Amino acid sequence: MAGIIEVVARRLGISPERLEREALEVWLRRKLALVEAEIAEILARYGVRSAEELEERIRRGEVAEHPAWEDLITLERLFEEKRKLSEALRF
């Protein structure tokens, strides 16, 4: 029995490889957009342009440590996820 990719590809009249490649690209771009939106939300919350700037504002006491430190950790994770997604899109 054919897999879902093969069935859908056949119905669309394209190769399974093309369908997989295009579906993966769409998924990666959507995921990247969600990550970028989350990054923008955190940066806007503190009025900063980077994780480094947020960290500096925390250290100087310009923003409350809680929840800013947690947001900084989240922000760093999101930047790493963005890097990985961007790399995956280059293949």
N, CA, C and O atoms as CSV, one atom per row, in Angstrom:
chain,resi,resn,atom,element,x,y,z
A,1,MET,N,N,0.848,-1.191,0.000
A,1,MET,CA,C,0.000,0.000,0.000
A,1,MET,C,C,0.888,1.247,0.000
A,1,MET,O,O,1.867,1.324,0.743
A,2,ALA,N,N,0.543,2.193,-0.819
A,2,ALA,CA,C,1.331,3.421,-0.958
A,2,ALA,C,C,1.153,4.310,0.276
A,2,ALA,O,O,0.094,4.332,0.903
A,3,GLY,N,N,2.230,5.045,0.603
A,3,GLY,CA,C,2.177,5.984,1.716
A,3,GLY,C,C,1.432,7.255,1.325
A,3,GLY,O,O,1.153,7.491,0.150
A,4,ILE,N,N,1.123,8.048,2.303
A,4,ILE,CA,C,0.346,9.273,2.077
A,4,ILE,C,C,1.054,10.220,1.115
A,4,ILE,O,O,0.400,10.867,0.297
A,5,ILE,N,N,2.377,10.310,1.201
A,5,ILE,CA,C,3.129,11.192,0.298
A,5,ILE,C,C,2.918,10.756,-1.146
A,5,ILE,O,O,2.656,11.583,-2.019
A,6,GLU,N,N,3.033,9.462,-1.391
A,6,GLU,CA,C,2.871,8.956,-2.753
A,6,GLU,C,C,1.456,9.187,-3.264
A,6,GLU,O,O,1.266,9.564,-4.420
A,7,VAL,N,N,0.458,8.963,-2.406
A,7,VAL,CA,C,-0.945,9.144,-2.808
A,7,VAL,C,C,-1.214,10.603,-3.154
A,7,VAL,O,O,-1.786,10.901,-4.202
A,8,VAL,N,N,-0.805,11.501,-2.282
A,8,VAL,CA,C,-1.056,12.933,-2.514
A,8,VAL,C,C,-0.273,13.408,-3.733
A,8,VAL,O,O,-0.808,14.147,-4.560
A,9,ALA,N,N,0.976,12.996,-3.855
A,9,ALA,CA,C,1.792,13.400,-5.009
A,9,ALA,C,C,1.144,12.946,-6.302
A,9,ALA,O,O,1.068,13.702,-7.271
A,10,ARG,N,N,0.685,11.730,-6.310
A,10,ARG,CA,C,0.035,11.208,-7.517
A,10,ARG,C,C,-1.206,12.046,-7.852
A,10,ARG,O,O,-1.418,12.398,-9.012
A,11,ARG,N,N,-2.013,12.360,-6.857
A,11,ARG,CA,C,-3.226,13.168,-7.077
A,11,ARG,C,C,-2.892,14.574,-7.563
A,11,ARG,O,O,-3.653,15.171,-8.323
A,12,LEU,N,N,-1.746,15.100,-7.121
A,12,LEU,CA,C,-1.336,16.442,-7.542
A,12,LEU,C,C,-0.547,16.432,-8.842
A,12,LEU,O,O,-0.309,17.478,-9.446
A,13,GLY,N,N,-0.147,15.247,-9.262
A,13,GLY,CA,C,0.607,15.128,-10.503
A,13,GLY,C,C,2.050,15.589,-10.388
A,13,GLY,O,O,2.632,16.091,-11.350
A,14,ILE,N,N,2.621,15.415,-9.206
A,14,ILE,CA,C,4.028,15.767,-9.001
A,14,ILE,C,C,4.747,14.572,-8.385
A,14,ILE,O,O,4.109,13.629,-7.918
A,15,SER,N,N,6.050,14.617,-8.387
A,15,SER,CA,C,6.814,13.504,-7.812
A,15,SER,C,C,6.738,13.555,-6.285
A,15,SER,O,O,6.616,14.631,-5.699
A,16,PRO,N,N,6.811,12.393,-5.650
A,16,PRO,CA,C,6.835,12.373,-4.187
A,16,PRO,C,C,8.010,13.170,-3.622
A,16,PRO,O,O,7.883,13.813,-2.580
A,17,GLU,N,N,9.138,13.129,-4.302
A,17,GLU,CA,C,10.315,13.876,-3.835
A,17,GLU,C,C,10.051,15.378,-3.835
A,17,GLU,O,O,10.409,16.086,-2.894
A,18,ARG,N,N,9.417,15.851,-4.907
A,18,ARG,CA,C,9.102,17.292,-4.992
A,18,ARG,C,C,8.115,17.677,-3.897
A,18,ARG,O,O,8.279,18.711,-3.250
A,19,LEU,N,N,7.102,16.861,-3.688
A,19,LEU,CA,C,6.124,17.143,-2.636
A,19,LEU,C,C,6.798,17.187,-1.268
A,19,LEU,O,O,6.548,18.105,-0.487
A,20,GLU,N,N,7.630,16.226,-0.975
A,20,GLU,CA,C,8.338,16.209,0.306
A,20,GLU,C,C,9.207,17.447,0.476
A,20,GLU,O,O,9.193,18.081,1.530
A,21,ARG,N,N,9.960,17.789,-0.557
A,21,ARG,CA,C,10.865,18.942,-0.495
A,21,ARG,C,C,10.080,20.234,-0.277
A,21,ARG,O,O,10.444,21.053,0.567
A,22,GLU,N,N,8.995,20.413,-1.045
A,22,GLU,CA,C,8.215,21.643,-0.923
A,22,GLU,C,C,7.468,21.704,0.406
A,22,GLU,O,O,7.359,22.771,1.009
A,23,ALA,N,N,6.957,20.571,0.862
A,23,ALA,CA,C,6.261,20.536,2.149
A,23,ALA,C,C,7.228,20.863,3.287
A,23,ALA,O,O,6.881,21.599,4.211
A,24,LEU,N,N,8.428,20.320,3.219
A,24,LEU,CA,C,9.424,20.593,4.245
A,24,LEU,C,C,9.809,22.067,4.246
A,24,LEU,O,O,9.946,22.675,5.307
A,25,GLU,N,N,9.982,22.635,3.072
A,25,GLU,CA,C,10.337,24.053,2.986
A,25,GLU,C,C,9.240,24.929,3.586
A,25,GLU,O,O,9.531,25.872,4.322
A,26,VAL,N,N,7.980,24.621,3.272
A,26,VAL,CA,C,6.860,25.388,3.825
A,26,VAL,C,C,6.846,25.271,5.347
A,26,VAL,O,O,6.650,26.266,6.044
A,27,TRP,N,N,7.051,24.064,5.863
A,27,TRP,CA,C,7.053,23.848,7.310
A,27,TRP,C,C,8.177,24.637,7.967
A,27,TRP,O,O,7.966,25.297,8.985
A,28,LEU,N,N,9.373,24.569,7.384
A,28,LEU,CA,C,10.517,25.292,7.944
A,28,LEU,C,C,10.274,26.795,7.944
A,28,LEU,O,O,10.573,27.468,8.931
A,29,ARG,N,N,9.739,27.328,6.856
A,29,ARG,CA,C,9.466,28.773,6.773
A,29,ARG,C,C,8.404,29.203,7.788
A,29,ARG,O,O,8.518,30.264,8.401
A,30,ARG,N,N,7.381,28.379,7.959
A,30,ARG,CA,C,6.326,28.685,8.936
A,30,ARG,C,C,6.892,28.663,10.348
A,30,ARG,O,O,6.623,29.564,11.142
A,31,LYS,N,N,7.665,27.650,10.657
A,31,LYS,CA,C,8.275,27.534,11.976
A,31,LYS,C,C,9.219,28.712,12.231
A,31,LYS,O,O,9.238,29.268,13.329
A,32,LEU,N,N,9.999,29.088,11.219
A,32,LEU,CA,C,10.910,30.225,11.339
A,32,LEU,C,C,10.133,31.512,11.611
A,32,LEU,O,O,10.545,32.320,12.443
A,33,ALA,N,N,9.026,31.706,10.924
A,33,ALA,CA,C,8.209,32.905,11.138
A,33,ALA,C,C,7.665,32.949,12.564
A,33,ALA,O,O,7.628,34.015,13.177
A,34,LEU,N,N,7.245,31.808,13.093
A,34,LEU,CA,C,6.746,31.760,14.469
A,34,LEU,C,C,7.852,32.082,15.469
A,34,LEU,O,O,7.627,32.808,16.437
A,35,VAL,N,N,9.032,31.549,15.236
A,35,VAL,CA,C,10.177,31.814,16.115
A,35,VAL,C,C,10.539,33.300,16.052
A,35,VAL,O,O,10.774,33.926,17.085
A,36,GLU,N,N,10.584,33.857,14.855
A,36,GLU,CA,C,10.908,35.280,14.708
A,36,GLU,C,C,9.872,36.164,15.386
A,36,GLU,O,O,10.222,37.194,15.963
A,37,ALA,N,N,8.608,35.778,15.324
A,37,ALA,CA,C,7.550,36.547,15.985
A,37,ALA,C,C,7.720,36.508,17.498
A,37,ALA,O,O,7.524,37.518,18.173
A,38,GLU,N,N,8.084,35.350,18.028
A,38,GLU,CA,C,8.295,35.225,19.461
A,38,GLU,C,C,9.510,36.047,19.900
A,38,GLU,O,O,9.484,36.686,20.952
A,39,ILE,N,N,10.566,36.028,19.095
A,39,ILE,CA,C,11.749,36.851,19.385
A,39,ILE,C,C,11.351,38.329,19.411
A,39,ILE,O,O,11.695,39.053,20.346
A,40,ALA,N,N,10.637,38.765,18.397
A,40,ALA,CA,C,10.227,40.175,18.310
A,40,ALA,C,C,9.372,40.583,19.502
A,40,ALA,O,O,9.495,41.698,20.009
A,41,GLU,N,N,8.513,39.686,19.945
A,41,GLU,CA,C,7.650,39.986,21.089
A,41,GLU,C,C,8.472,40.213,22.361
A,41,GLU,O,O,8.215,41.154,23.112
A,42,ILE,N,N,9.453,39.353,22.596
A,42,ILE,CA,C,10.286,39.498,23.794
A,42,ILE,C,C,11.130,40.765,23.712
A,42,ILE,O,O,11.224,41.510,24.687
A,43,LEU,N,N,11.744,41.014,22.558
A,43,LEU,CA,C,12.567,42.222,22.406
A,43,LEU,C,C,11.723,43.478,22.609
A,43,LEU,O,O,12.158,44.422,23.269
A,44,ALA,N,N,10.520,43.489,22.045
A,44,ALA,CA,C,9.637,44.651,22.178
A,44,ALA,C,C,9.205,44.860,23.629
A,44,ALA,O,O,9.064,45.993,24.087
A,45,ARG,N,N,9.000,43.776,24.330
A,45,ARG,CA,C,8.582,43.850,25.738
A,45,ARG,C,C,9.574,44.664,26.573
A,45,ARG,O,O,9.186,45.359,27.511
A,46,TYR,N,N,10.858,44.566,26.218
A,46,TYR,CA,C,11.894,45.254,26.989
A,46,TYR,C,C,12.488,46.459,26.244
A,46,TYR,O,O,13.366,47.145,26.767
A,47,GLY,N,N,12.011,46.706,25.036
A,47,GLY,CA,C,12.502,47.843,24.271
A,47,GLY,C,C,13.961,47.709,23.891
A,47,GLY,O,O,14.707,48.688,23.912
A,48,VAL,N,N,14.376,46.484,23.540
A,48,VAL,CA,C,15.767,46.225,23.169
A,48,VAL,C,C,15.821,45.634,21.768
A,48,VAL,O,O,14.806,45.218,21.210
A,49,ARG,N,N,17.053,45.604,21.201
A,49,ARG,CA,C,17.225,45.076,19.846
A,49,ARG,C,C,17.971,43.747,19.807
A,49,ARG,O,O,18.104,43.139,18.745
A,50,SER,N,N,18.465,43.287,20.982
A,50,SER,CA,C,19.237,42.051,20.997
A,50,SER,C,C,19.203,41.431,22.388
A,50,SER,O,O,18.835,42.072,23.372
A,51,ALA,N,N,19.604,40.150,22.436
A,51,ALA,CA,C,19.717,39.468,23.727
A,51,ALA,C,C,20.799,40.131,24.573
A,51,ALA,O,O,20.659,40.254,25.790
A,52,GLU,N,N,21.866,40.549,23.927
A,52,GLU,CA,C,22.964,41.197,24.644
A,52,GLU,C,C,22.502,42.506,25.295
A,52,GLU,O,O,22.873,42.813,26.428
A,53,GLU,N,N,21.703,43.252,24.577
A,53,GLU,CA,C,21.193,44.509,25.128
A,53,GLU,C,C,20.266,44.237,26.313
A,53,GLU,O,O,20.301,44.963,27.307
A,54,LEU,N,N,19.442,43.201,26.213
A,54,LEU,CA,C,18.577,42.841,27.338
A,54,LEU,C,C,19.420,42.438,28.546
A,54,LEU,O,O,19.144,42.868,29.666
A,55,GLU,N,N,20.432,41.624,28.328
A,55,GLU,CA,C,21.292,41.202,29.427
A,55,GLU,C,C,21.951,42.407,30.096
A,55,GLU,O,O,22.032,42.471,31.322
A,56,GLU,N,N,22.411,43.343,29.306
A,56,GLU,CA,C,23.049,44.543,29.860
A,56,GLU,C,C,22.051,45.351,30.689
A,56,GLU,O,O,22.396,45.854,31.758
A,57,ARG,N,N,20.824,45.474,30.202
A,57,ARG,CA,C,19.809,46.230,30.951
A,57,ARG,C,C,19.457,45.532,32.263
A,57,ARG,O,O,19.172,46.195,33.261
A,58,ILE,N,N,19.475,44.202,32.267
A,58,ILE,CA,C,19.229,43.459,33.512
A,58,ILE,C,C,20.370,43.725,34.484
A,58,ILE,O,O,20.137,44.036,35.652
A,59,ARG,N,N,21.603,43.603,34.002
A,59,ARG,CA,C,22.784,43.782,34.869
A,59,ARG,C,C,22.847,45.189,35.476
A,59,ARG,O,O,23.284,45.359,36.614
A,60,ARG,N,N,22.406,46.195,34.707
A,60,ARG,CA,C,22.424,47.570,35.206
A,60,ARG,C,C,21.223,47.882,36.095
A,60,ARG,O,O,21.131,48.968,36.668
A,61,GLY,N,N,20.296,46.914,36.206
A,61,GLY,CA,C,19.117,47.118,37.040
A,61,GLY,C,C,18.042,47.953,36.374
A,61,GLY,O,O,17.146,48.459,37.051
A,62,GLU,N,N,18.113,48.108,35.060
A,62,GLU,CA,C,17.128,48.913,34.338
A,62,GLU,C,C,15.814,48.165,34.129
A,62,GLU,O,O,14.773,48.781,33.899
A,63,VAL,N,N,15.865,46.845,34.208
A,63,VAL,CA,C,14.647,46.031,34.161
A,63,VAL,C,C,14.719,45.025,35.309
A,63,VAL,O,O,15.801,44.625,35.738
A,64,ALA,N,N,13.560,44.633,35.787
A,64,ALA,CA,C,13.510,43.687,36.909
A,64,ALA,C,C,14.092,42.341,36.479
A,64,ALA,O,O,13.845,41.860,35.373
A,65,GLU,N,N,14.868,41.751,37.383
A,65,GLU,CA,C,15.497,40.473,37.061
A,65,GLU,C,C,14.482,39.386,36.745
A,65,GLU,O,O,14.714,38.532,35.890
A,66,HIS,N,N,13.357,39.429,37.442
A,66,HIS,CA,C,12.319,38.432,37.172
A,66,HIS,C,C,11.139,39.144,36.538
A,66,HIS,O,O,10.631,40.086,37.146
A,67,PRO,N,N,10.679,38.773,35.391
A,67,PRO,CA,C,10.997,37.569,34.618
A,67,PRO,C,C,12.044,37.776,33.521
A,67,PRO,O,O,12.176,36.932,32.634
A,68,ALA,N,N,12.782,38.874,33.566
A,68,ALA,CA,C,13.702,39.191,32.470
A,68,ALA,C,C,14.757,38.107,32.252
A,68,ALA,O,O,15.088,37.801,31.107
A,69,TRP,N,N,15.294,37.516,33.332
A,69,TRP,CA,C,16.300,36.467,33.150
A,69,TRP,C,C,15.697,35.267,32.429
A,69,TRP,O,O,16.330,34.682,31.550
A,70,GLU,N,N,14.475,34.905,32.803
A,70,GLU,CA,C,13.810,33.779,32.138
A,70,GLU,C,C,13.567,34.105,30.666
A,70,GLU,O,O,13.747,33.257,29.792
A,71,ASP,N,N,13.154,35.345,30.406
A,71,ASP,CA,C,12.941,35.763,29.016
A,71,ASP,C,C,14.253,35.759,28.238
A,71,ASP,O,O,14.275,35.416,27.056
A,72,LEU,N,N,15.337,36.136,28.895
A,72,LEU,CA,C,16.648,36.120,28.237
A,72,LEU,C,C,17.041,34.689,27.858
A,72,LEU,O,O,17.543,34.446,26.760
A,73,ILE,N,N,16.811,33.759,28.763
A,73,ILE,CA,C,17.096,32.353,28.476
A,73,ILE,C,C,16.246,31.876,27.303
A,73,ILE,O,O,16.745,31.202,26.401
A,74,THR,N,N,14.978,32.222,27.318
A,74,THR,CA,C,14.081,31.864,26.213
A,74,THR,C,C,14.559,32.497,24.920
A,74,THR,O,O,14.574,31.847,23.876
A,75,LEU,N,N,14.945,33.748,24.984
A,75,LEU,CA,C,15.417,34.466,23.810
A,75,LEU,C,C,16.652,33.803,23.212
A,75,LEU,O,O,16.746,33.645,21.995
A,76,GLU,N,N,17.585,33.422,24.050
A,76,GLU,CA,C,18.794,32.747,23.559
A,76,GLU,C,C,18.451,31.416,22.892
A,76,GLU,O,O,19.035,31.065,21.867
A,77,ARG,N,N,17.508,30.680,23.471
A,77,ARG,CA,C,17.060,29.418,22.871
A,77,ARG,C,C,16.395,29.673,21.520
A,77,ARG,O,O,16.614,28.936,20.558
A,78,LEU,N,N,15.586,30.720,21.462
A,78,LEU,CA,C,14.907,31.054,20.211
A,78,LEU,C,C,15.896,31.463,19.123
A,78,LEU,O,O,15.732,31.081,17.964
A,79,PHE,N,N,16.917,32.235,19.483
A,79,PHE,CA,C,17.931,32.607,18.492
A,79,PHE,C,C,18.665,31.382,17.967
A,79,PHE,O,O,19.001,31.319,16.784
A,80,GLU,N,N,18.916,30.407,18.837
A,80,GLU,CA,C,19.554,29.171,18.398
A,80,GLU,C,C,18.628,28.377,17.477
A,80,GLU,O,O,19.068,27.820,16.472
A,81,GLU,N,N,17.357,28.333,17.825
A,81,GLU,CA,C,16.390,27.642,16.966
A,81,GLU,C,C,16.285,28.340,15.609
A,81,GLU,O,O,16.196,27.682,14.573
A,82,LYS,N,N,16.296,29.664,15.623
A,82,LYS,CA,C,16.252,30.424,14.371
A,82,LYS,C,C,17.462,30.099,13.505
A,82,LYS,O,O,17.332,29.930,12.292
A,83,ARG,N,N,18.635,30.011,14.121
A,83,ARG,CA,C,19.851,29.676,13.382
A,83,ARG,C,C,19.725,28.304,12.728
A,83,ARG,O,O,20.061,28.136,11.556
A,84,LYS,N,N,19.246,27.334,13.480
A,84,LYS,CA,C,19.102,25.977,12.957
A,84,LYS,C,C,18.089,25.921,11.817
A,84,LYS,O,O,18.329,25.264,10.804
A,85,LEU,N,N,16.970,26.603,11.976
A,85,LEU,CA,C,15.955,26.622,10.918
A,85,LEU,C,C,16.494,27.299,9.658
A,85,LEU,O,O,16.263,26.826,8.545
A,86,SER,N,N,17.204,28.395,9.838
A,86,SER,CA,C,17.787,29.108,8.695
A,86,SER,C,C,18.795,28.230,7.969
A,86,SER,O,O,18.841,28.210,6.739
A,87,GLU,N,N,19.601,27.504,8.736
A,87,GLU,CA,C,20.561,26.590,8.131
A,87,GLU,C,C,19.836,25.500,7.338
A,87,GLU,O,O,20.232,25.174,6.219
A,88,ALA,N,N,18.789,24.948,7.913
A,88,ALA,CA,C,18.030,23.885,7.253
A,88,ALA,C,C,17.424,24.391,5.936
A,88,ALA,O,O,17.322,23.629,4.974
A,89,LEU,N,N,17.033,25.631,5.887
A,89,LEU,CA,C,16.448,26.195,4.662
A,89,LEU,C,C,17.477,26.376,3.549
A,89,LEU,O,O,17.107,26.493,2.381
A,90,ARG,N,N,18.749,26.400,3.893
A,90,ARG,CA,C,19.792,26.579,2.874
A,90,ARG,C,C,20.095,25.300,2.122
A,90,ARG,O,O,20.785,25.346,1.104
A,91,PHE,N,N,19.601,24.149,2.588
A,91,PHE,CA,C,19.903,22.879,1.915
A,91,PHE,C,C,18.998,22.610,0.762
A,91,PHE,O,O,19.132,21.581,0.100
